[in-house]
Each structure stands twice: as structure tokens, then as C-alpha cells.
Amino acid sequence: MIPRSPLEDPVNAAHAWNRFRRIMRWMMTITVGLVLGSVIVLYRSNGMVSVHLYIATALGIGFTMLLASALMGLVFLSSGTGHDESIVNPLEDETDL
């Protein structure tokens, strides 16, 4: 029999997704600060090179930070709710040789 995931309970799911949104709001704030700081440092070291350099830098850093934080947030959501333990492991009975 397949065990039920704790995320199937609406109360647990609502709590977990609210926690995920809170993590993402904090990471969005940190990302905006980091992008602004990096563009300022880039401008101070190079001057006005090309606006495309600053746009590419801001988008690259912003996308990378938000993608990494979203994936880590989903890992925390899955682990924190017990969803990881609710799987059926077909290799559970095997022993290492």
C-alpha cells in the first residue's frame, strides 16, 4: 500500500506553501540587494561600458539566485513536511555486499 503524503492534508500543505513563500520573499529581497550591489561595483570598476553589460549582469545574477533559492526552498518544503519519508522504497530489503 502506498503511504499518504503529509502534503495531501490541506492544513499541512497550506502551512508548507506559506513557509515556502516566506523564504522566497526573503530571497527576493536579498537578490535585489545583491544585484544592485554588484552593478554598483561593476560600474565603479569599469565606468559606463555598455548598458547591455549591466542588463546581462543583473539578469544573470538575479535569475541564478532566484532559481537556486526556489530549488532549495522546495527541498526544505519536501523534507520539512515529511513528504520524503512517504515514498515506497523498492530497494529497502536489499543488503550491501
LINCORMO-V880129 format. One record per backbone hydrogen bond with DSSP energy under -1.0 kcal/mol. CO is the residue of the C=O (numbers start at 1). NH is the residue of the N-H. E is the energy in kcal/mol with one decimal. If there is no record, write none. Layout:
# LINCORMO-V880129
co=CO nh=NH e=E
co=CO nh=NH e=E
This chain:
# LINCORMO-V880129
co=5 nh=8 e=-1.9
co=6 nh=9 e=-1.1
co=9 nh=13 e=-2.7
co=10 nh=14 e=-2.3
co=11 nh=15 e=-2.1
co=12 nh=16 e=-2.5
co=13 nh=17 e=-2.7
co=14 nh=18 e=-2.1
co=15 nh=19 e=-2.0
co=16 nh=20 e=-2.2
co=17 nh=21 e=-2.4
co=18 nh=22 e=-2.1
co=19 nh=23 e=-2.3
co=20 nh=24 e=-2.4
co=21 nh=25 e=-2.2
co=22 nh=26 e=-2.0
co=23 nh=27 e=-2.4
co=24 nh=28 e=-2.1
co=25 nh=29 e=-1.9
co=26 nh=30 e=-2.4
co=27 nh=31 e=-2.6
co=28 nh=32 e=-2.4
co=29 nh=33 e=-2.0
co=30 nh=34 e=-2.5
co=31 nh=35 e=-2.8
co=32 nh=36 e=-2.5
co=33 nh=37 e=-2.5
co=34 nh=38 e=-2.5
co=35 nh=39 e=-2.3
co=36 nh=40 e=-2.2
co=37 nh=41 e=-2.4
co=38 nh=42 e=-2.3
co=39 nh=43 e=-2.4
co=40 nh=44 e=-2.5
co=41 nh=45 e=-1.8
co=42 nh=46 e=-2.0
co=43 nh=47 e=-2.6
co=47 nh=49 e=-1.3
co=50 nh=54 e=-1.1
co=51 nh=55 e=-2.2
co=52 nh=56 e=-2.5
co=53 nh=57 e=-2.2
co=54 nh=58 e=-2.4
co=55 nh=59 e=-2.6
co=56 nh=60 e=-2.6
co=57 nh=61 e=-2.6
co=58 nh=62 e=-2.4
co=59 nh=63 e=-2.7
co=60 nh=64 e=-2.1
co=61 nh=65 e=-2.5
co=62 nh=66 e=-2.4
co=63 nh=67 e=-2.5
co=64 nh=68 e=-2.3
co=65 nh=69 e=-2.4
co=66 nh=70 e=-2.2
co=67 nh=71 e=-2.3
co=68 nh=72 e=-2.3
co=69 nh=73 e=-2.3
co=70 nh=74 e=-2.0
co=71 nh=75 e=-1.8
co=72 nh=76 e=-2.4
co=73 nh=77 e=-2.4
co=74 nh=78 e=-2.5
co=75 nh=79 e=-2.6
co=76 nh=80 e=-2.9
co=77 nh=81 e=-1.4
co=78 nh=83 e=-1.1
co=78 nh=84 e=-1.3
co=89 nh=92 e=-1.3
